[in-house]
Amino acid sequence: MPKTTDIRIQNVSTQTTQIKYRSPMKFGGRVVEDVVIFDVVVDVETVDGRRGRGFGSMPMGNVWAWPSSTLSNDDTLRAMVDLARRVAEQGSSADLQGHPLEITTAFAAEYTGLAERSVDTCNLAEPMPRLAQLVSASPWEAAVFDAYGQTLQANSFNLLGPDLISADLSTWLGDDFRGEYLDRYTLRTPKSKMPLYHLVGASDPLTDHDLTTRIDDGLPETLAEWIVADGLGHMKIKLNGDDLQWDVDRVVAIDQVAAETQPRRGCDRWSYSLDFNERCQNVGYVLEFLAKLQDRAPEGLERVQYIEQPTSRYLQDTPEMRMHEAARIKPVVIDESLVDLSSLLMSRDLGYSGVALKACKGHSEALLMGAAAQKYGMFLCVQDLTCPGASFLHSAALAAHIPTVAAIEGNGRQYCPAGNLGWTDRYPSMFEITDGTVGTAVLNDVGLGFDTNVA
């Protein structure tokens, strides 16, 4: 029987905005200089006649979600934007009724077929990967969850129990979750604050010596300046993964800069995450890297909190890439590989010990994978896709409502501050960083937790 709180989508509208980066970001051998933000607004109505409006926003991170050796970045971006529109329009016109979790997971089965149409429309000779499909659909999913909370005048993270969702988690996650609901794996009140991971891109300057010219826009420009200005305690380091000497030298150099700078603000403890962006040929590279770092900067190795996706995202094609030995030294998390439950379970079998959640893979996907990771005792972190404005608040709200998430990445303020205009004034604790943390206590409003001002 339908619940009186079940919703149907009545209307949808979409728009895109292109924003130029303040400075280029280099990762995985690629350079990104701008971003297209896809926004979705949906109107919904409950069975008992209540109405509300929701908003979702996410960057179309095609360079990360669809790395291609045959297609241009413009090609992949065009197809992903086309799919985002198709998902928003057709997902909203489909005959779907229920809780947002039920609506979005049911319609997710259509993503591949819609992606094929987008690829055909754009005349591309390569299928769209599942990861790119999830990114394209994520703003629509966010809008549906936001609309649900707006309609019921409650925070969407507090609307995840059996009184509102007709099926338990076994529907999506298997028998281990029979009788359980997402309210068991989420917090009713967001954490008051969370550590922020600052990105150190492969081409980012560490000191004045690395600068050829200054941007002079009032923001920090070197790692040393960022540490002092934002009180950084967590740094995510982008590495090459195919140049061992460079990777070791880079981490040693960053650790030296941090060790020289942190005492100036009275800090004696800080952390790193290491991101190889899938470019390591095998786990042997990771082990050799860790051994060399131990020799050259043992305190730097001690500061490493976790390692991200060192080898190929295509786990099924590389079953020999086992991470057990590396994971005994530091948590090793999947990122690009994580697109569904089967990929999470496969990663566990291959020795991965953690999961990186991303709002850009879809709100339902993030909640479900967060529950699975908690059930199976895996390390958890939340990362963004250089998310500015509303998309960063969405990502942070997700992190603040999942109890075991260690920290959140947020690099929009570094590379895309123009996307934060207006949002900084409304949520200064989230965008004006002074002690290395974001003040997530403010993300307790109705809907996804923040005022989207779209009514």
VOGU-3710 file (C-alpha; in Angstrom, 3 decimals, decimal comma):
1> mpkttdiriq> 0,000/0,000/0,000  1,308/3,480/-0,784  2,225/5,722/2,117  0,601/9,123/2,377  4,114/10,625/2,324  5,031/8,991/-0,993  5,760/11,556/-3,695  5,328/11,947/-7,417  7,320/14,448/-9,434  5,154/17,077/-11,082
11> nvstqttqik> 7,569/19,392/-12,905  11,270/19,748/-13,615  13,594/22,429/-14,942  17,323/22,386/-15,614  20,134/24,791/-16,377  23,906/24,756/-16,808  26,563/27,245/-15,767  30,191/27,230/-16,879  32,753/28,548/-14,410  36,442/29,088/-15,118
21> yrspmkfggr> 38,886/27,797/-12,544  40,974/30,275/-10,624  44,014/28,145/-11,406  44,423/24,857/-13,321  44,144/21,549/-11,491  46,401/18,705/-12,532  45,546/15,120/-11,658  45,975/11,743/-13,301  48,062/13,272/-16,082  45,230/15,642/-17,062
31> vvedvvifdv> 44,688/19,354/-16,524  41,272/20,872/-15,790  40,676/24,601/-16,198  36,890/25,038/-15,923  33,699/23,285/-14,907  30,098/22,996/-16,035  27,586/22,963/-13,166  24,268/21,228/-13,846  21,305/22,396/-11,744  17,913/20,722/-11,406
41> vvdvetvdgr> 14,693/21,985/-9,797  11,802/19,560/-9,226  8,288/20,066/-7,917  6,698/17,132/-6,103  3,397/16,242/-4,477  2,658/13,646/-1,813  -0,205/11,182/-1,898  -2,012/13,301/0,675  -1,626/16,464/-1,399  1,342/18,287/0,129
51> rgrgfgsmpm> 3,653/20,028/-2,321  7,263/21,118/-2,297  10,196/22,071/-4,459  13,750/20,732/-4,400  17,089/21,741/-5,846  20,105/19,702/-6,897  23,456/20,843/-8,245  26,619/19,021/-9,300  29,650/19,552/-11,534  29,745/17,429/-14,667
61> gnvwawpsst> 33,193/16,014/-13,912  33,741/14,335/-17,248  37,542/14,394/-17,105  37,403/12,285/-13,945  34,292/10,206/-14,667  35,001/9,466/-18,329  38,724/9,470/-19,101  38,996/8,538/-22,773  41,901/7,953/-25,094  39,701/8,359/-28,185
71> lsnddtlram> 37,214/11,105/-27,322  37,920/14,738/-26,521  36,928/16,312/-23,212  34,390/18,402/-25,098  32,828/15,220/-26,500  32,456/13,496/-23,145  31,169/16,659/-21,477  28,551/17,156/-24,186  27,257/13,606/-23,781  27,127/13,808/-19,992
81> vdlarrvaeq> 25,197/17,085/-20,055  22,796/15,542/-22,575  22,287/12,555/-20,272  21,780/14,812/-17,241  18,911/16,508/-19,085  17,409/13,186/-20,169  17,515/11,781/-16,636  15,942/14,907/-15,155  13,193/15,093/-17,752  12,375/11,406/-18,151
91> gssadlqghp> 12,936/10,490/-14,525  10,524/13,226/-13,584  7,894/12,192/-16,122  8,108/8,463/-15,390  5,213/6,865/-13,518  7,142/6,572/-10,269  5,771/7,053/-6,769  7,383/6,454/-3,409  10,216/7,552/-1,184  13,153/9,240/-3,003
101> leittafaae> 15,309/6,169/-2,338  12,746/3,994/-4,097  12,180/6,416/-6,969  15,835/7,074/-7,763  17,031/3,487/-7,434  14,166/2,262/-9,614  14,949/4,789/-12,322  18,693/4,099/-12,122  18,031/0,962/-14,165  17,253/3,278/-17,088
111> ytglaersvd> 20,539/5,213/-16,979  22,408/2,925/-19,369  19,685/3,027/-22,020  19,427/6,795/-21,754  23,219/7,066/-21,930  23,195/5,087/-25,172  20,801/7,649/-26,634  23,029/10,501/-25,492  26,062/8,855/-27,059  24,138/8,359/-30,322
121> tcnlaepmpr> 22,874/11,943/-30,279  26,423/13,215/-29,816  27,677/10,809/-32,506  30,325/9,231/-30,274  31,957/5,875/-30,900  32,464/4,910/-27,260  29,892/3,871/-24,635  29,480/6,022/-21,555  30,932/4,394/-18,420  28,645/3,710/-15,485
131> laqlvsaspw> 30,543/6,223/-13,355  29,807/8,999/-15,856  26,153/7,952/-15,891  25,949/8,276/-12,113  27,561/11,717/-12,153  25,136/12,906/-14,827  22,131/11,694/-12,836  23,302/12,979/-9,448  21,819/16,520/-9,578  18,376/15,080/-10,340
141> eaavfdaygq> 18,689/12,628/-7,454  19,713/15,433/-5,114  16,746/17,524/-6,189  14,321/14,659/-5,494  15,693/14,097/-1,976  15,693/17,827/-1,286  12,116/18,175/-2,509  11,001/15,350/-0,221  12,400/17,082/2,850  11,072/20,442/1,742
151> tlqansfnll> 7,603/18,956/1,301  7,551/17,220/4,683  9,342/20,171/6,323  12,090/17,981/7,729  15,734/17,275/7,104  15,969/14,577/4,416  18,484/12,618/6,517  15,772/12,247/9,152  13,350/10,687/6,684  15,044/7,319/6,172
161> gpdlisadls> 13,161/4,952/8,463  10,501/2,224/8,041  7,686/4,692/8,639  8,548/6,334/5,302  10,350/3,691/3,200  8,329/0,633/2,217  11,260/-1,765/1,699  14,154/-2,561/4,009  17,802/-2,418/2,939  17,891/-6,049/1,863
171> twlgddfrge> 16,119/-4,864/-1,298  19,323/-3,113/-2,372  22,087/-4,620/-0,225  21,165/-8,269/0,302  20,177/-10,496/3,206  22,814/-9,103/5,578  20,595/-6,013/5,821  17,227/-7,663/6,314  15,062/-5,638/8,673  17,416/-2,650/8,585
181> yldrytlrtp> 16,864/0,851/7,210  19,107/3,786/6,424  18,199/5,514/9,681  20,431/2,943/11,391  23,448/4,126/9,409  22,897/7,896/9,505  22,834/10,575/12,184  19,732/12,558/13,136  21,849/15,624/13,903  24,850/16,542/11,729
191> kskmplyhlv> 28,310/16,530/13,282  29,127/20,005/14,562  32,313/20,258/12,490  34,552/18,063/10,357  38,187/18,134/9,213  38,580/19,513/5,699  40,977/17,897/3,241  42,797/20,551/1,203  43,986/19,395/-2,227  47,619/19,710/-3,225
201> gasdpltdhd> 47,487/19,251/-6,994  50,413/17,860/-8,943  51,289/21,307/-10,283  50,356/23,401/-7,253  53,146/25,605/-5,840  54,413/24,699/-2,389  56,426/27,848/-1,642  57,220/31,218/-3,245  60,130/29,533/-5,001  57,621/27,534/-7,103
211> lttriddglp> 55,719/30,621/-8,286  56,510/32,192/-11,621  53,725/34,773/-11,404  51,140/35,524/-8,745  47,393/35,624/-9,299  47,081/38,380/-6,696  43,366/37,905/-6,047  43,617/37,967/-2,267  43,601/34,188/-1,802  46,602/32,083/-0,775
221> etlaewivad> 48,732/30,826/-3,646  51,215/28,389/-2,101  50,732/25,460/0,233  52,576/27,327/2,975  50,191/30,271/2,602  47,121/28,005/2,606  48,279/26,230/5,785  48,579/29,509/7,661  45,458/31,162/6,233  43,081/28,199/6,674
231> glghmkikln> 44,738/26,443/9,605  45,004/23,263/7,572  45,312/19,939/9,342  44,524/17,610/6,415  46,107/17,623/2,952  45,257/15,409/0,001  48,293/14,910/-2,237  47,880/14,194/-5,948  50,614/11,872/-7,232  51,601/10,564/-10,660
241> gddlqwdvdr> 51,567/6,833/-9,977  54,010/6,136/-12,807  57,078/8,061/-11,632  58,247/6,643/-8,327  61,049/9,119/-7,707  58,804/12,115/-8,429  56,046/10,778/-6,177  58,390/10,202/-3,246  60,092/13,567/-3,753  56,718/15,315/-3,890
251> vvaidqvaae> 55,471/13,904/-0,596  58,814/14,568/1,088  58,749/18,174/-0,161  55,176/18,682/1,045  56,007/17,183/4,413  59,003/19,505/4,734  56,890/22,565/3,924  54,229/21,468/6,414  56,821/20,709/9,105  58,312/24,181/8,660
261> tqprrgcdrw> 54,950/25,958/8,557  52,712/24,200/11,075  54,736/25,174/14,195  54,192/28,820/13,289  50,534/28,358/14,203  51,167/26,031/17,138  50,204/22,828/15,333  52,070/19,565/15,918  49,667/17,056/14,328  48,362/16,895/10,776
271> sysldfnerc> 47,407/14,272/8,197  47,789/13,383/4,510  45,872/11,283/2,039  47,637/10,024/-1,080  45,849/9,889/-4,417  47,542/8,027/-7,268  44,492/8,381/-9,556  44,653/4,719/-10,624  48,008/5,135/-12,363  50,078/2,613/-10,388
281> qnvgyvlefl> 50,853/-0,417/-12,508  50,512/-2,773/-9,549  50,518/-2,929/-5,763  54,288/-3,406/-5,863  54,598/0,255/-6,861  52,607/1,291/-3,788  54,685/-0,900/-1,484  57,948/0,426/-2,896  56,672/3,975/-2,564  55,756/3,423/1,087
291> aklqdrapeg> 59,132/1,824/1,794  61,036/4,731/0,243  58,884/7,255/2,101  59,596/5,397/5,327  63,326/5,714/4,648  63,270/9,396/3,727  60,453/10,821/5,853  59,209/8,356/8,486  57,162/11,041/10,219  55,613/11,895/6,856
301> lervqyieqp> 54,540/8,277/6,403  53,085/8,270/9,892  50,938/11,243/8,896  49,348/9,366/5,972  45,745/8,616/6,928  44,765/6,631/3,827  45,588/5,859/0,187  43,120/6,305/-2,655  42,557/3,976/-5,613  46,178/3,345/-6,605
311> tsrylqdtpe> 45,451/0,997/-9,532  42,861/0,681/-12,306  39,201/1,354/-11,577  38,252/-1,724/-13,608  38,519/-4,294/-10,825  36,938/-7,074/-12,846  39,666/-6,718/-15,489  42,536/-6,704/-12,982  41,767/-9,372/-10,356  45,487/-9,789/-9,756
321> mrmheaarik> 45,667/-6,256/-8,285  45,329/-7,291/-4,658  45,774/-4,659/-1,969  46,034/-6,811/1,154  49,710/-6,108/1,815  49,374/-2,355/1,279  46,192/-2,201/3,371  48,088/-3,697/6,307  50,213/-0,533/6,287  47,543/2,102/5,563
331> pvvideslvd> 43,843/1,982/4,652  43,401/1,679/0,882  40,076/2,998/-0,379  38,224/2,572/-3,647  36,962/5,674/-5,378  36,505/5,437/-9,142  35,760/1,698/-8,822  32,779/2,177/-6,536  29,637/2,222/-8,684  27,445/-0,417/-6,983
341> lssllmsrdl> 27,349/-3,064/-4,275  29,096/-5,688/-6,379  32,091/-3,389/-6,892  32,277/-2,762/-3,136  32,191/-6,485/-2,370  34,777/-7,199/-5,045  37,055/-4,527/-3,627  36,883/-6,181/-0,194  37,878/-9,493/-1,728  40,817/-7,761/-3,410
351> gysgvalkac> 42,041/-6,313/-0,133  40,709/-2,766/-0,212  39,888/-1,678/3,319  37,991/1,563/2,748  35,484/3,443/0,637  35,419/7,017/-0,660  31,852/8,241/-0,969  30,938/11,010/-3,409  27,651/12,895/-3,678  28,331/13,130/-7,412
361> kghseallmg> 27,611/9,402/-7,741  24,064/9,967/-6,561  22,521/10,535/-3,152  20,982/7,067/-2,961  24,191/5,381/-4,062  26,190/7,263/-1,424  23,752/6,411/1,368  23,596/2,740/0,396  27,350/2,344/-0,007  27,874/4,204/3,261
371> aaaqkygmfl> 25,624/1,698/5,007  27,417/-1,247/3,417  30,840/0,121/4,347  29,754/0,525/7,966  28,280/-2,969/8,114  31,518/-4,475/6,798  33,819/-2,370/8,996  35,455/-0,398/6,196  37,220/2,967/6,538  35,037/5,813/5,232
381> cvqdltcpga> 35,728/9,265/3,804  33,725/11,671/1,645  35,331/13,430/-1,297  34,072/15,984/-3,745  34,477/16,727/-7,426  35,731/20,283/-6,960  32,199/21,051/-5,855  31,343/24,731/-5,402  28,333/26,314/-3,759  25,296/24,081/-3,287
391> sflhsaalaa> 27,104/20,982/-4,540  29,707/21,318/-1,774  27,026/21,791/0,877  25,315/18,646/-0,416  28,577/16,699/-0,180  29,329/18,057/3,293  25,820/17,271/4,559  26,300/13,690/3,433  29,590/13,456/5,325  28,157/15,101/8,427
401> hiptvaaieg> 25,286/12,609/8,640  27,308/9,394/8,237  28,803/8,579/11,647  32,103/6,938/10,705  33,222/9,329/7,950  36,708/10,525/8,902  36,965/13,764/6,921  35,635/15,601/3,894  37,419/16,918/0,848  36,508/20,398/-0,327
411> ngrqycpagn> 38,672/22,076/-2,947  36,144/24,316/-4,672  37,391/27,244/-2,576  40,871/26,693/-4,071  40,106/26,193/-7,744  36,579/27,477/-8,268  35,849/30,230/-5,713  33,590/32,023/-8,213  31,118/29,191/-7,720  30,856/30,039/-4,021
421> lgwtdrypsm> 29,651/33,599/-4,540  26,555/34,217/-2,437  26,924/30,918/-0,601  29,863/32,143/1,470  27,781/34,963/2,956  24,961/32,575/3,838  27,150/29,777/5,210  30,465/31,316/6,308  31,385/28,359/8,539  31,367/26,148/5,443
431> feitdgtvgt> 33,378/28,369/3,122  35,572/30,579/5,314  38,045/28,122/6,802  40,207/29,246/9,723  40,969/26,140/11,796  41,098/23,435/9,130  37,491/22,379/9,684  34,082/23,078/8,186  31,219/23,986/10,516  28,696/21,376/9,473
441> avlndvglgf> 26,331/22,089/12,389  24,538/24,575/10,112  23,462/21,786/7,742  20,353/20,979/9,765  17,707/22,785/7,717  14,831/21,090/5,883  15,597/19,184/2,689  19,264/18,405/2,163  20,111/20,631/5,103  20,618/24,070/3,624
451> dtnva> 18,483/26,808/2,125  18,641/26,552/-1,667  16,410/29,592/-2,126  14,818/28,227/-5,288  11,155/28,767/-4,424
//
